[in-house]
Amino acid sequence: MYETTIQLNAINDVKEFVNTVMLFDYDIDLVSGRYAIDAKSIMGIFSLDLSKPIKLQAHTEDADALVKAIDKYIVK
């Protein structure tokens, strides 16, 4: 499993992020506090507190393509 932290600041960021992660076949979750939601669910993402960074968990051993695709959202 691959883990990183992301930040989604605007509504357009959320829409673009969801469209990007939908291209990947494996499960991708976002974890905020005790809530874990499907990263491919736009409604689920809007139920999270987007003012704070969110932990992303990708259930794959090869996340290189995902990392490149979502690089601008990754908190460095």
All heavy atoms as a GROMACS GRO file, in nm:
protein
  602
    1MET      N    1   0.084  -0.118   0.000
    1MET     CA    2   0.000   0.000   0.000
    1MET      C    3   0.089   0.125   0.000
    1MET      O    4   0.192   0.128   0.064
    1MET     CB    5  -0.091   0.000   0.123
    1MET     CG    6  -0.177   0.122   0.126
    1MET     SD    7  -0.312   0.130   0.248
    1MET     CE    8  -0.258   0.041   0.386
    2TYR      N    9   0.045   0.225  -0.074
    2TYR     CA   10   0.115   0.354  -0.082
    2TYR      C   11   0.037   0.457  -0.003
    2TYR      O   12  -0.086   0.464  -0.013
    2TYR     CB   13   0.127   0.397  -0.229
    2TYR     CG   14   0.176   0.539  -0.246
    2TYR    CD1   15   0.311   0.570  -0.232
    2TYR    CD2   16   0.086   0.642  -0.272
    2TYR    CE1   17   0.356   0.700  -0.245
    2TYR    CE2   18   0.131   0.773  -0.287
    2TYR     CZ   19   0.265   0.801  -0.273
    2TYR     OH   20   0.309   0.931  -0.286
    3GLU      N   21   0.106   0.537   0.078
    3GLU     CA   22   0.041   0.643   0.155
    3GLU      C   23   0.112   0.775   0.133
    3GLU      O   24   0.234   0.780   0.125
    3GLU     CB   25   0.042   0.612   0.305
    3GLU     CG   26  -0.052   0.505   0.347
    3GLU     CD   27  -0.065   0.496   0.499
    3GLU    OE1   28   0.000   0.573   0.572
    3GLU    OE2   29  -0.141   0.410   0.543
    4THR      N   30   0.031   0.882   0.127
    4THR     CA   31   0.084   1.018   0.120
    4THR      C   32  -0.022   1.111   0.176
    4THR      O   33  -0.132   1.067   0.212
    4THR     CB   34   0.125   1.056  -0.024
    4THR    OG1   35   0.197   1.179  -0.020
    4THR    CG2   36   0.004   1.071  -0.115
    5THR      N   37   0.009   1.238   0.183
    5THR     CA   38  -0.086   1.338   0.229
    5THR      C   39  -0.115   1.435   0.116
    5THR      O   40  -0.023   1.478   0.047
    5THR     CB   41  -0.029   1.413   0.352
    5THR    OG1   42   0.004   1.318   0.452
    5THR    CG2   43  -0.130   1.511   0.406
    6ILE      N   44  -0.243   1.466   0.097
    6ILE     CA   45  -0.282   1.558  -0.010
    6ILE      C   46  -0.359   1.676   0.048
    6ILE      O   47  -0.409   1.670   0.161
    6ILE     CB   48  -0.367   1.488  -0.118
    6ILE    CG1   49  -0.500   1.438  -0.060
    6ILE    CG2   50  -0.290   1.377  -0.186
    6ILE    CD1   51  -0.603   1.406  -0.166
    7GLN      N   52  -0.370   1.782  -0.030
    7GLN     CA   53  -0.449   1.899   0.006
    7GLN      C   54  -0.534   1.938  -0.114
    7GLN      O   55  -0.481   1.956  -0.225
    7GLN     CB   56  -0.358   2.016   0.045
    7GLN     CG   57  -0.431   2.142   0.085
    7GLN     CD   58  -0.493   2.133   0.224
    7GLN    OE1   59  -0.426   2.095   0.320
    7GLN    NE2   60  -0.620   2.166   0.234
    8LEU      N   61  -0.664   1.948  -0.095
    8LEU     CA   62  -0.757   1.991  -0.200
    8LEU      C   63  -0.816   2.124  -0.155
    8LEU      O   64  -0.889   2.130  -0.057
    8LEU     CB   65  -0.867   1.886  -0.221
    8LEU     CG   66  -0.818   1.747  -0.261
    8LEU    CD1   67  -0.931   1.646  -0.254
    8LEU    CD2   68  -0.757   1.750  -0.400
    9ASN      N   69  -0.782   2.233  -0.226
    9ASN     CA   70  -0.818   2.366  -0.180
    9ASN      C   71  -0.945   2.424  -0.239
    9ASN      O   72  -1.006   2.512  -0.180
    9ASN     CB   73  -0.702   2.463  -0.207
    9ASN     CG   74  -0.579   2.425  -0.126
    9ASN    OD1   75  -0.589   2.398  -0.008
    9ASN    ND2   76  -0.466   2.422  -0.192
   10ALA      N   77  -0.986   2.379  -0.357
   10ALA     CA   78  -1.100   2.440  -0.424
   10ALA      C   79  -1.190   2.332  -0.484
   10ALA      O   80  -1.150   2.216  -0.499
   10ALA     CB   81  -1.050   2.533  -0.536
   11ILE      N   82  -1.311   2.371  -0.518
   11ILE     CA   83  -1.407   2.277  -0.577
   11ILE      C   84  -1.350   2.217  -0.706
   11ILE      O   85  -1.363   2.097  -0.730
   11ILE     CB   86  -1.542   2.348  -0.603
   11ILE    CG1   87  -1.609   2.381  -0.470
   11ILE    CG2   88  -1.634   2.262  -0.688
   11ILE    CD1   89  -1.730   2.470  -0.481
   12ASN      N   90  -1.286   2.299  -0.787
   12ASN     CA   91  -1.227   2.248  -0.911
   12ASN      C   92  -1.116   2.148  -0.883
   12ASN      O   93  -1.097   2.054  -0.961
   12ASN     CB   94  -1.177   2.362  -0.999
   12ASN     CG   95  -1.290   2.433  -1.070
   12ASN    OD1   96  -1.398   2.377  -1.085
   12ASN    ND2   97  -1.266   2.554  -1.114
   13ASP      N   98  -1.040   2.168  -0.774
   13ASP     CA   99  -0.937   2.071  -0.735
   13ASP      C  100  -1.001   1.935  -0.709
   13ASP      O  101  -0.950   1.832  -0.751
   13ASP     CB  102  -0.862   2.116  -0.609
   13ASP     CG  103  -0.767   2.230  -0.634
   13ASP    OD1  104  -0.741   2.263  -0.751
   13ASP    OD2  105  -0.718   2.288  -0.535
   14VAL      N  106  -1.113   1.935  -0.637
   14VAL     CA  107  -1.181   1.809  -0.604
   14VAL      C  108  -1.228   1.739  -0.731
   14VAL      O  109  -1.206   1.620  -0.749
   14VAL     CB  110  -1.299   1.833  -0.507
   14VAL    CG1  111  -1.378   1.705  -0.485
   14VAL    CG2  112  -1.249   1.889  -0.374
   15LYS      N  113  -1.292   1.814  -0.821
   15LYS     CA  114  -1.342   1.754  -0.946
   15LYS      C  115  -1.227   1.697  -1.029
   15LYS      O  116  -1.235   1.585  -1.079
   15LYS     CB  117  -1.419   1.858  -1.028
   15LYS     CG  118  -1.554   1.891  -0.967
   15LYS     CD  119  -1.645   1.961  -1.065
   15LYS     CE  120  -1.605   2.105  -1.082
   15LYS     NZ  121  -1.705   2.184  -1.156
   16GLU      N  122  -1.120   1.773  -1.043
   16GLU     CA  123  -1.004   1.728  -1.122
   16GLU      C  124  -0.938   1.607  -1.056
   16GLU      O  125  -0.900   1.511  -1.123
   16GLU     CB  126  -0.905   1.844  -1.133
   16GLU     CG  127  -0.802   1.826  -1.240
   16GLU     CD  128  -0.715   1.952  -1.253
   16GLU    OE1  129  -0.771   2.061  -1.275
   16GLU    OE2  130  -0.593   1.937  -1.239
   17PHE      N  131  -0.927   1.610  -0.923
   17PHE     CA  132  -0.866   1.498  -0.849
   17PHE      C  133  -0.947   1.370  -0.870
   17PHE      O  134  -0.891   1.265  -0.900
   17PHE     CB  135  -0.858   1.533  -0.700
   17PHE     CG  136  -0.810   1.421  -0.614
   17PHE    CD1  137  -0.673   1.393  -0.604
   17PHE    CD2  138  -0.898   1.341  -0.544
   17PHE    CE1  139  -0.628   1.288  -0.526
   17PHE    CE2  140  -0.854   1.236  -0.466
   17PHE     CZ  141  -0.718   1.209  -0.457
   18VAL      N  142  -1.080   1.377  -0.857
   18VAL     CA  143  -1.165   1.259  -0.873
   18VAL      C  144  -1.154   1.205  -1.016
   18VAL      O  145  -1.140   1.084  -1.037
   18VAL     CB  146  -1.312   1.291  -0.838
   18VAL    CG1  147  -1.406   1.177  -0.881
   18VAL    CG2  148  -1.326   1.316  -0.688
   19ASN      N  149  -1.156   1.294  -1.115
   19ASN     CA  150  -1.143   1.249  -1.254
   19ASN      C  151  -1.008   1.180  -1.277
   19ASN      O  152  -0.999   1.085  -1.355
   19ASN     CB  153  -1.159   1.367  -1.350
   19ASN     CG  154  -1.303   1.413  -1.359
   19ASN    OD1  155  -1.395   1.338  -1.333
   19ASN    ND2  156  -1.321   1.539  -1.394
   20THR      N  157  -0.904   1.226  -1.209
   20THR     CA  158  -0.772   1.165  -1.223
   20THR      C  159  -0.766   1.028  -1.158
   20THR      O  160  -0.720   0.931  -1.219
   20THR     CB  161  -0.664   1.258  -1.164
   20THR    OG1  162  -0.670   1.384  -1.229
   20THR    CG2  163  -0.525   1.199  -1.179
   21VAL      N  164  -0.810   1.017  -1.032
   21VAL     CA  165  -0.799   0.887  -0.963
   21VAL      C  166  -0.893   0.782  -1.021
   21VAL      O  167  -0.868   0.663  -1.005
   21VAL     CB  168  -0.818   0.899  -0.809
   21VAL    CG1  169  -0.709   0.984  -0.748
   21VAL    CG2  170  -0.955   0.949  -0.772
   22MET      N  171  -0.996   0.824  -1.090
   22MET     CA  172  -1.087   0.726  -1.154
   22MET      C  173  -1.017   0.648  -1.265
   22MET      O  174  -1.063   0.541  -1.304
   22MET     CB  175  -1.211   0.794  -1.209
   22MET     CG  176  -1.310   0.831  -1.100
   22MET     SD  177  -1.461   0.890  -1.173
   22MET     CE  178  -1.580   0.791  -1.091
   23LEU      N  179  -0.905   0.698  -1.315
   23LEU     CA  180  -0.831   0.631  -1.421
   23LEU      C  181  -0.757   0.507  -1.371
   23LEU      O  182  -0.707   0.428  -1.451
   23LEU     CB  183  -0.731   0.729  -1.484
   23LEU     CG  184  -0.792   0.855  -1.546
   23LEU    CD1  185  -0.680   0.950  -1.590
   23LEU    CD2  186  -0.883   0.821  -1.662
   24PHE      N  187  -0.747   0.491  -1.239
   24PHE     CA  188  -0.671   0.379  -1.181
   24PHE      C  189  -0.766   0.271  -1.133
   24PHE      O  190  -0.869   0.299  -1.072
   24PHE     CB  191  -0.582   0.432  -1.068
   24PHE     CG  192  -0.480   0.531  -1.116
   24PHE    CD1  193  -0.508   0.667  -1.118
   24PHE    CD2  194  -0.358   0.489  -1.166
   24PHE    CE1  195  -0.416   0.759  -1.166
   24PHE    CE2  196  -0.266   0.579  -1.215
   24PHE     CZ  197  -0.295   0.715  -1.216
   25ASP      N  198  -0.730   0.144  -1.161
   25ASP     CA  199  -0.818   0.030  -1.132
   25ASP      C  200  -0.824  -0.009  -0.984
   25ASP      O  201  -0.921  -0.070  -0.942
   25ASP     CB  202  -0.772  -0.093  -1.211
   25ASP     CG  203  -0.794  -0.076  -1.360
   25ASP    OD1  204  -0.878   0.007  -1.398
   25ASP    OD2  205  -0.726  -0.145  -1.437
   26TYR      N  206  -0.723   0.024  -0.909
   26TYR     CA  207  -0.719  -0.020  -0.769
   26TYR      C  208  -0.793   0.079  -0.677
   26TYR      O  209  -0.825   0.191  -0.716
   26TYR     CB  210  -0.574  -0.040  -0.722
   26TYR     CG  211  -0.479   0.070  -0.765
   26TYR    CD1  212  -0.469   0.188  -0.693
   26TYR    CD2  213  -0.399   0.055  -0.878
   26TYR    CE1  214  -0.381   0.288  -0.732
   26TYR    CE2  215  -0.311   0.154  -0.918
   26TYR     CZ  216  -0.303   0.271  -0.844
   26TYR     OH  217  -0.217   0.369  -0.882
   27ASP      N  218  -0.820   0.031  -0.554
   27ASP     CA  219  -0.890   0.114  -0.456
   27ASP      C  220  -0.798   0.223  -0.404
   27ASP      O  221  -0.680   0.200  -0.375
   27ASP     CB  222  -0.938   0.029  -0.338
   27ASP     CG  223  -1.052  -0.063  -0.376
   27ASP    OD1  224  -1.122  -0.033  -0.474
   27ASP    OD2  225  -1.071  -0.164  -0.306
   28ILE      N  226  -0.855   0.342  -0.390
   28ILE     CA  227  -0.784   0.457  -0.333
   28ILE      C  228  -0.877   0.518  -0.230
   28ILE      O  229  -0.992   0.551  -0.261
   28ILE     CB  230  -0.747   0.560  -0.441
   28ILE    CG1  231  -0.663   0.495  -0.551
   28ILE    CG2  232  -0.673   0.678  -0.379
   28ILE    CD1  233  -0.643   0.582  -0.674
   29ASP      N  234  -0.828   0.530  -0.107
   29ASP     CA  235  -0.909   0.585   0.002
   29ASP      C  236  -0.849   0.716   0.051
   29ASP      O  237  -0.728   0.738   0.042
   29ASP     CB  238  -0.914   0.487   0.120
   29ASP     CG  239  -0.981   0.356   0.085
   29ASP    OD1  240  -1.077   0.359   0.005
   29ASP    OD2  241  -0.937   0.252   0.136
   30LEU      N  242  -0.936   0.800   0.106
   30LEU     CA  243  -0.893   0.921   0.175
   30LEU      C  244  -0.934   0.906   0.320
   30LEU      O  245  -1.048   0.869   0.350
   30LEU     CB  246  -0.958   1.045   0.113
   30LEU     CG  247  -0.920   1.075  -0.031
   30LEU    CD1  248  -0.996   1.198  -0.080
   30LEU    CD2  249  -0.771   1.097  -0.046
   31VAL      N  250  -0.840   0.934   0.411
   31VAL     CA  251  -0.864   0.917   0.554
   31VAL      C  252  -0.846   1.052   0.622
   31VAL      O  253  -0.741   1.116   0.608
   31VAL     CB  254  -0.767   0.813   0.614
   31VAL    CG1  255  -0.792   0.797   0.762
   31VAL    CG2  256  -0.778   0.680   0.542
   32SER      N  257  -0.950   1.093   0.693
   32SER     CA  258  -0.947   1.219   0.768
   32SER      C  259  -1.004   1.190   0.906
   32SER      O  260  -1.123   1.162   0.919
   32SER     CB  261  -1.028   1.326   0.697
   32SER     OG  262  -1.027   1.447   0.770
   33GLY      N  263  -0.918   1.194   1.008
   33GLY     CA  264  -0.962   1.157   1.142
   33GLY      C  265  -1.004   1.012   1.144
   33GLY      O  266  -0.930   0.925   1.101
   34ARG      N  267  -1.126   0.986   1.186
   34ARG     CA  268  -1.173   0.847   1.190
   34ARG      C  269  -1.256   0.810   1.069
   34ARG      O  270  -1.313   0.700   1.061
   34ARG     CB  271  -1.250   0.820   1.318
   34ARG     CG  272  -1.376   0.902   1.333
   34ARG     CD  273  -1.446   0.863   1.463
   34ARG     NE  274  -1.588   0.869   1.443
   34ARG     CZ  275  -1.669   0.955   1.503
   34ARG    NH1  276  -1.619   1.042   1.588
   34ARG    NH2  277  -1.797   0.954   1.480
   35TYR      N  278  -1.267   0.901   0.973
   35TYR     CA  279  -1.344   0.875   0.851
   35TYR      C  280  -1.253   0.829   0.738
   35TYR      O  281  -1.149   0.889   0.714
   35TYR     CB  282  -1.419   1.001   0.807
   35TYR     CG  283  -1.519   1.048   0.908
   35TYR    CD1  284  -1.493   1.157   0.989
   35TYR    CD2  285  -1.641   0.982   0.925
   35TYR    CE1  286  -1.584   1.200   1.084
   35TYR    CE2  287  -1.733   1.023   1.019
   35TYR     CZ  288  -1.703   1.133   1.098
   35TYR     OH  289  -1.793   1.174   1.192
   36ALA      N  290  -1.296   0.727   0.666
   36ALA     CA  291  -1.226   0.680   0.546
   36ALA      C  292  -1.329   0.672   0.435
   36ALA      O  293  -1.434   0.609   0.451
   36ALA     CB  294  -1.164   0.544   0.571
   37ILE      N  295  -1.301   0.740   0.324
   37ILE     CA  296  -1.396   0.741   0.213
   37ILE      C  297  -1.324   0.703   0.084
   37ILE      O  298  -1.202   0.712   0.075
   37ILE     CB  299  -1.467   0.878   0.198
   37ILE    CG1  300  -1.368   0.992   0.176
   37ILE    CG2  301  -1.551   0.908   0.320
   37ILE    CD1  302  -1.360   1.036   0.037
   38ASP      N  303  -1.402   0.663  -0.014
   38ASP     CA  304  -1.350   0.628  -0.146
   38ASP      C  305  -1.306   0.756  -0.217
   38ASP      O  306  -1.385   0.849  -0.232
   38ASP     CB  307  -1.462   0.557  -0.225
   38ASP     CG  308  -1.418   0.508  -0.361
   38ASP    OD1  309  -1.304   0.540  -0.405
   38ASP    OD2  310  -1.499   0.438  -0.425
   39ALA      N  311  -1.180   0.761  -0.260
   39ALA     CA  312  -1.128   0.881  -0.326
   39ALA      C  313  -1.194   0.905  -0.461
   39ALA      O  314  -1.181   1.013  -0.518
   39ALA     CB  315  -0.977   0.869  -0.344
   40LYS      N  316  -1.268   0.808  -0.512
   40LYS     CA  317  -1.336   0.823  -0.641
   40LYS      C  318  -1.478   0.877  -0.623
   40LYS      O  319  -1.552   0.889  -0.720
   40LYS     CB  320  -1.337   0.689  -0.714
   40LYS     CG  321  -1.195   0.639  -0.744
   40LYS     CD  322  -1.193   0.503  -0.804
   40LYS     CE  323  -1.048   0.455  -0.821
   40LYS     NZ  324  -1.040   0.322  -0.875
   41SER      N  325  -1.516   0.911  -0.500
   41SER     CA  326  -1.650   0.960  -0.469
   41SER      C  327  -1.645   1.110  -0.442
   41SER      O  328  -1.594   1.154  -0.338
   41SER     CB  329  -1.706   0.888  -0.346
   41SER     OG  330  -1.819   0.956  -0.296
   42ILE      N  331  -1.698   1.188  -0.534
   42ILE     CA  332  -1.696   1.333  -0.519
   42ILE      C  333  -1.778   1.375  -0.396
   42ILE      O  334  -1.737   1.463  -0.321
   42ILE     CB  335  -1.743   1.402  -0.648
   42ILE    CG1  336  -1.675   1.536  -0.665
   42ILE    CG2  337  -1.891   1.418  -0.656
   42ILE    CD1  338  -1.684   1.591  -0.805
   43MET      N  339  -1.891   1.310  -0.373
   43MET     CA  340  -1.974   1.343  -0.256
   43MET      C  341  -1.902   1.305  -0.127
   43MET      O  342  -1.909   1.377  -0.028
   43MET     CB  343  -2.109   1.272  -0.264
   43MET     CG  344  -2.197   1.321  -0.377
   43MET     SD  345  -2.232   1.498  -0.371
   43MET     CE  346  -2.340   1.504  -0.231
   44GLY      N  347  -1.832   1.193  -0.130
   44GLY     CA  348  -1.756   1.152  -0.012
   44GLY      C  349  -1.649   1.252   0.024
   44GLY      O  350  -1.631   1.287   0.141
   45ILE      N  351  -1.578   1.302  -0.075
   45ILE     CA  352  -1.472   1.400  -0.050
   45ILE      C  353  -1.530   1.527   0.009
   45ILE      O  354  -1.474   1.584   0.103
   45ILE     CB  355  -1.392   1.429  -0.179
   45ILE    CG1  356  -1.313   1.305  -0.221
   45ILE    CG2  357  -1.297   1.548  -0.158
   45ILE    CD1  358  -1.241   1.317  -0.354
   46PHE      N  359  -1.644   1.571  -0.041
   46PHE     CA  360  -1.704   1.693   0.013
   46PHE      C  361  -1.756   1.674   0.156
   46PHE      O  362  -1.784   1.773   0.224
   46PHE     CB  363  -1.815   1.745  -0.079
   46PHE     CG  364  -1.762   1.818  -0.198
   46PHE    CD1  365  -1.795   1.778  -0.327
   46PHE    CD2  366  -1.678   1.928  -0.184
   46PHE    CE1  367  -1.745   1.846  -0.437
   46PHE    CE2  368  -1.628   1.996  -0.294
   46PHE     CZ  369  -1.662   1.955  -0.421
   47SER      N  370  -1.767   1.550   0.203
   47SER     CA  371  -1.809   1.527   0.341
   47SER      C  372  -1.692   1.540   0.438
   47SER      O  373  -1.712   1.542   0.559
   47SER     CB  374  -1.874   1.389   0.355
   47SER     OG  375  -1.776   1.287   0.348
   48LEU      N  376  -1.570   1.550   0.385
   48LEU     CA  377  -1.451   1.564   0.469
   48LEU      C  378  -1.421   1.711   0.498
   48LEU      O  379  -1.468   1.800   0.428
   48LEU     CB  380  -1.329   1.501   0.401
   48LEU     CG  381  -1.337   1.352   0.371
   48LEU    CD1  382  -1.213   1.308   0.293
   48LEU    CD2  383  -1.351   1.270   0.498
   49ASP      N  384  -1.338   1.734   0.598
   49ASP     CA  385  -1.291   1.870   0.630
   49ASP      C  386  -1.176   1.902   0.536
   49ASP      O  387  -1.063   1.858   0.556
   49ASP     CB  388  -1.246   1.875   0.776
   49ASP     CG  389  -1.196   2.013   0.816
   49ASP    OD1  390  -1.199   2.106   0.732
   49ASP    OD2  391  -1.155   2.028   0.933
   50LEU      N  392  -1.204   1.980   0.431
   50LEU     CA  393  -1.103   2.007   0.329
   50LEU      C  394  -1.008   2.120   0.368
   50LEU      O  395  -0.917   2.152   0.293
   50LEU     CB  396  -1.171   2.039   0.195
   50LEU     CG  397  -1.254   1.926   0.136
   50LEU    CD1  398  -1.322   1.971   0.008
   50LEU    CD2  399  -1.170   1.803   0.112
   51SER      N  400  -1.028   2.177   0.487
   51SER     CA  401  -0.936   2.283   0.531
   51SER      C  402  -0.804   2.225   0.583
   51SER      O  403  -0.707   2.297   0.600
   51SER     CB  404  -1.002   2.368   0.641
   51SER     OG  405  -1.022   2.291   0.757
   52LYS      N  406  -0.803   2.093   0.606
   52LYS     CA  407  -0.682   2.025   0.656
   52LYS      C  408  -0.632   1.927   0.551
   52LYS      O  409  -0.711   1.878   0.470
   52LYS     CB  410  -0.716   1.947   0.784
   52LYS     CG  411  -0.766   2.030   0.897
   52LYS     CD  412  -0.803   1.940   1.013
   52LYS     CE  413  -0.877   2.019   1.119
   52LYS     NZ  414  -0.962   1.935   1.202
   53PRO      N  415  -0.502   1.896   0.556
   53PRO     CA  416  -0.451   1.791   0.467
   53PRO      C  417  -0.519   1.656   0.496
   53PRO      O  418  -0.561   1.631   0.608
   53PRO     CB  419  -0.302   1.784   0.501
   53PRO     CG  420  -0.271   1.917   0.561
   53PRO     CD  421  -0.396   1.958   0.634
   54ILE      N  422  -0.529   1.573   0.394
   54ILE     CA  423  -0.598   1.444   0.403
   54ILE      C  424  -0.499   1.333   0.366
   54ILE      O  425  -0.421   1.348   0.272
   54ILE     CB  426  -0.717   1.441   0.304
   54ILE    CG1  427  -0.812   1.557   0.331
   54ILE    CG2  428  -0.791   1.308   0.310
   54ILE    CD1  429  -0.908   1.584   0.217
   55LYS      N  430  -0.505   1.223   0.440
   55LYS     CA  431  -0.418   1.110   0.409
   55LYS      C  432  -0.478   1.029   0.295
   55LYS      O  433  -0.596   0.996   0.297
   55LYS     CB  434  -0.399   1.020   0.531
   55LYS     CG  435  -0.295   0.912   0.505
   55LYS     CD  436  -0.268   0.810   0.612
   55LYS     CE  437  -0.318   0.833   0.748
   55LYS     NZ  438  -0.291   0.722   0.840
   56LEU      N  439  -0.396   0.998   0.195
   56LEU     CA  440  -0.438   0.915   0.082
   56LEU      C  441  -0.374   0.778   0.097
   56LEU      O  442  -0.255   0.768   0.127
   56LEU     CB  443  -0.394   0.980  -0.050
   56LEU     CG  444  -0.425   0.901  -0.176
   56LEU    CD1  445  -0.472   0.995  -0.286
   56LEU    CD2  446  -0.304   0.823  -0.224
   57GLN      N  447  -0.455   0.673   0.078
   57GLN     CA  448  -0.404   0.536   0.080
   57GLN      C  449  -0.443   0.468  -0.050
   57GLN      O  450  -0.561   0.454  -0.079
   57GLN     CB  451  -0.465   0.457   0.197
   57GLN     CG  452  -0.427   0.511   0.333
   57GLN     CD  453  -0.495   0.435   0.446
   57GLN    OE1  454  -0.601   0.378   0.429
   57GLN    NE2  455  -0.432   0.438   0.562
   58ALA      N  456  -0.342   0.430  -0.128
   58ALA     CA  457  -0.365   0.359  -0.254
   58ALA      C  458  -0.330   0.213  -0.233
   58ALA      O  459  -0.219   0.182  -0.189
   58ALA     CB  460  -0.280   0.420  -0.365
   59HIS      N  461  -0.423   0.126  -0.262
   59HIS     CA  462  -0.405  -0.017  -0.238
   59HIS      C  463  -0.339  -0.082  -0.360
   59HIS      O  464  -0.403  -0.154  -0.436
   59HIS     CB  465  -0.539  -0.082  -0.203
   59HIS     CG  466  -0.600  -0.021  -0.080
   59HIS    ND1  467  -0.570  -0.066   0.046
   59HIS    CD2  468  -0.684   0.083  -0.065
   59HIS    CE1  469  -0.636   0.007   0.134
   59HIS    NE2  470  -0.706   0.099   0.069
   60THR      N  471  -0.210  -0.051  -0.376
   60THR     CA  472  -0.131  -0.104  -0.485
   60THR      C  473   0.016  -0.105  -0.443
   60THR      O  474   0.056  -0.032  -0.354
   60THR     CB  475  -0.149  -0.019  -0.614
   60THR    OG1  476  -0.070  -0.078  -0.718
   60THR    CG2  477  -0.105   0.124  -0.593
   61GLU      N  478   0.095  -0.187  -0.510
   61GLU     CA  479   0.239  -0.189  -0.485
   61GLU      C  480   0.313  -0.098  -0.582
   61GLU      O  481   0.428  -0.063  -0.559
   61GLU     CB  482   0.292  -0.333  -0.499
   61GLU     CG  483   0.237  -0.429  -0.395
   61GLU     CD  484   0.261  -0.382  -0.252
   61GLU    OE1  485   0.373  -0.336  -0.221
   61GLU    OE2  486   0.166  -0.389  -0.172
   62ASP      N  487   0.247  -0.060  -0.691
   62ASP     CA  488   0.311   0.023  -0.793
   62ASP      C  489   0.231   0.151  -0.812
   62ASP      O  490   0.141   0.158  -0.896
   62ASP     CB  491   0.321  -0.055  -0.924
   62ASP     CG  492   0.394   0.024  -1.032
   62ASP    OD1  493   0.464   0.122  -0.997
   62ASP    OD2  494   0.380  -0.010  -1.150
   63ALA      N  495   0.262   0.253  -0.734
   63ALA     CA  496   0.186   0.378  -0.735
   63ALA      C  497   0.256   0.489  -0.814
   63ALA      O  498   0.215   0.604  -0.806
   63ALA     CB  499   0.160   0.423  -0.592
   64ASP      N  500   0.359   0.456  -0.890
   64ASP     CA  501   0.436   0.559  -0.961
   64ASP      C  502   0.349   0.645  -1.053
   64ASP      O  503   0.360   0.768  -1.053
   64ASP     CB  504   0.550   0.497  -1.042
   64ASP     CG  505   0.656   0.433  -0.954
   64ASP    OD1  506   0.659   0.465  -0.833
   64ASP    OD2  507   0.735   0.352  -1.006
   65ALA      N  508   0.263   0.582  -1.131
   65ALA     CA  509   0.177   0.658  -1.223
   65ALA      C  510   0.080   0.746  -1.146
   65ALA      O  511   0.055   0.860  -1.184
   65ALA     CB  512   0.102   0.563  -1.315
   66LEU      N  513   0.028   0.695  -1.035
   66LEU     CA  514  -0.063   0.774  -0.952
   66LEU      C  515   0.007   0.895  -0.894
   66LEU      O  516  -0.045   1.006  -0.898
   66LEU     CB  517  -0.121   0.687  -0.839
   66LEU     CG  518  -0.206   0.761  -0.736
   66LEU    CD1  519  -0.335   0.813  -0.800
   66LEU    CD2  520  -0.238   0.672  -0.617
   67VAL      N  521   0.128   0.875  -0.843
   67VAL     CA  522   0.204   0.985  -0.783
   67VAL      C  523   0.227   1.096  -0.886
   67VAL      O  524   0.210   1.214  -0.857
   67VAL     CB  525   0.338   0.935  -0.725
   67VAL    CG1  526   0.426   1.051  -0.681
   67VAL    CG2  527   0.311   0.841  -0.608
   68LYS      N  528   0.263   1.058  -1.008
   68LYS     CA  529   0.283   1.158  -1.113
   68LYS      C  530   0.153   1.230  -1.146
   68LYS      O  531   0.152   1.352  -1.166
   68LYS     CB  532   0.337   1.092  -1.240
   68LYS     CG  533   0.482   1.054  -1.230
   68LYS     CD  534   0.530   0.988  -1.358
   68LYS     CE  535   0.670   0.932  -1.338
   68LYS     NZ  536   0.706   0.833  -1.436
   69ALA      N  537   0.042   1.157  -1.149
   69ALA     CA  538  -0.087   1.215  -1.187
   69ALA      C  539  -0.142   1.313  -1.084
   69ALA      O  540  -0.207   1.410  -1.119
   69ALA     CB  541  -0.188   1.104  -1.213
   70ILE      N  542  -0.114   1.287  -0.955
   70ILE     CA  543  -0.170   1.373  -0.850
   70ILE      C  544  -0.063   1.458  -0.782
   70ILE      O  545  -0.089   1.515  -0.676
   70ILE     CB  546  -0.247   1.290  -0.745
   70ILE    CG1  547  -0.154   1.195  -0.670
   70ILE    CG2  548  -0.364   1.217  -0.809
   70ILE    CD1  549  -0.214   1.135  -0.545
   71ASP      N  550   0.052   1.471  -0.842
   71ASP     CA  551   0.165   1.541  -0.780
   71ASP      C  552   0.130   1.679  -0.728
   71ASP      O  553   0.174   1.718  -0.620
   71ASP     CB  554   0.282   1.549  -0.879
   71ASP     CG  555   0.403   1.614  -0.814
   71ASP    OD1  556   0.455   1.556  -0.717
   71ASP    OD2  557   0.444   1.723  -0.860
   72LYS      N  558   0.048   1.755  -0.799
   72LYS     CA  559   0.020   1.892  -0.757
   72LYS      C  560  -0.066   1.899  -0.630
   72LYS      O  561  -0.074   2.002  -0.566
   72LYS     CB  562  -0.044   1.972  -0.868
   72LYS     CG  563  -0.184   1.935  -0.906
   72LYS     CD  564  -0.230   2.025  -1.020
   72LYS     CE  565  -0.374   2.005  -1.054
   72LYS     NZ  566  -0.417   2.100  -1.156
   73TYR      N  567  -0.127   1.788  -0.591
   73TYR     CA  568  -0.208   1.785  -0.468
   73TYR      C  569  -0.130   1.730  -0.348
   73TYR      O  570  -0.175   1.743  -0.235
   73TYR     CB  571  -0.334   1.699  -0.488
   73TYR     CG  572  -0.415   1.741  -0.607
   73TYR    CD1  573  -0.426   1.660  -0.720
   73TYR    CD2  574  -0.479   1.865  -0.609
   73TYR    CE1  575  -0.500   1.700  -0.828
   73TYR    CE2  576  -0.553   1.906  -0.719
   73TYR     CZ  577  -0.562   1.823  -0.827
   73TYR     OH  578  -0.635   1.864  -0.936
   74ILE      N  579  -0.015   1.669  -0.371
   74ILE     CA  580   0.063   1.609  -0.264
   74ILE      C  581   0.131   1.717  -0.180
   74ILE      O  582   0.193   1.807  -0.234
   74ILE     CB  583   0.166   1.509  -0.320
   74ILE    CG1  584   0.094   1.392  -0.387
   74ILE    CG2  585   0.259   1.458  -0.209
   74ILE    CD1  586   0.186   1.292  -0.456
   75VAL      N  587   0.114   1.705  -0.048
   75VAL     CA  588   0.177   1.800   0.045
   75VAL      C  589   0.323   1.761   0.058
   75VAL      O  590   0.356   1.648   0.092
   75VAL     CB  591   0.109   1.796   0.183
   75VAL    CG1  592   0.179   1.888   0.281
   75VAL    CG2  593  -0.039   1.832   0.170
   76LYS      N  594   0.411   1.856   0.029
   76LYS     CA  595   0.555   1.827   0.031
   76LYS      C  596   0.619   1.879   0.158
   76LYS      O  597   0.577   1.968   0.219
   76LYS     CB  598   0.619   1.887  -0.091
   76LYS     CG  599   0.552   1.836  -0.218
   76LYS     CD  600   0.645   1.826  -0.332
   76LYS     CE  601   0.598   1.757  -0.453
   76LYS     NZ  602   0.471   1.752  -0.503
   0.00000   0.00000   0.00000
